[in-house]
Amino acid sequence: MSHNHEHAVPYHGNLKDYLTGFVLSLILTAIPFGLVMAGKMSETAIMVGIFLAALVQVVVHLRYFLHLDTSPEQRWNLMVFLFMVISIVILVVGSVWIMYNMRIRMTDYTPSTNMNMSAVDMPPPVMPAQAAPMAMPMSEKGQP
């Protein structure tokens, strides 16, 4: 009694896909390097160019090296990847939001003394001096 179970072999790419991904990665690495070394554009334009090249390079790596696409075989892998991206975005944005709010709430700002200062220019909050630790009453046997 022989059980012949056929399992689908996942796609691992071929040499042409890997070489295409490699060449695209080299080009997308050289573009930001060229933008910075030429220095003929404004800093904002250079930063936008670097960001766009990085975004395209992430897509190239996902497609050619991690083999993530919209095919039915990769649907669950793609969903797990998107869930991971959403989770990381929520974690990072939430952390930055909390830190920003804590900074604003902890800043000692009195409008009468700091009328010409923006929230960024304000000095850090002044922390009160630490109080001396309280002594615990001792019982007759020397134990608290």
PyMOL commands that set and color helices and strands:
alter all, ss='L'
color gray80, all
select helices_A, chain A and resi 15-38+43-64+72-106
alter helices_A, ss='H'
color red, helices_A
deselect
rebuild
show_as cartoon
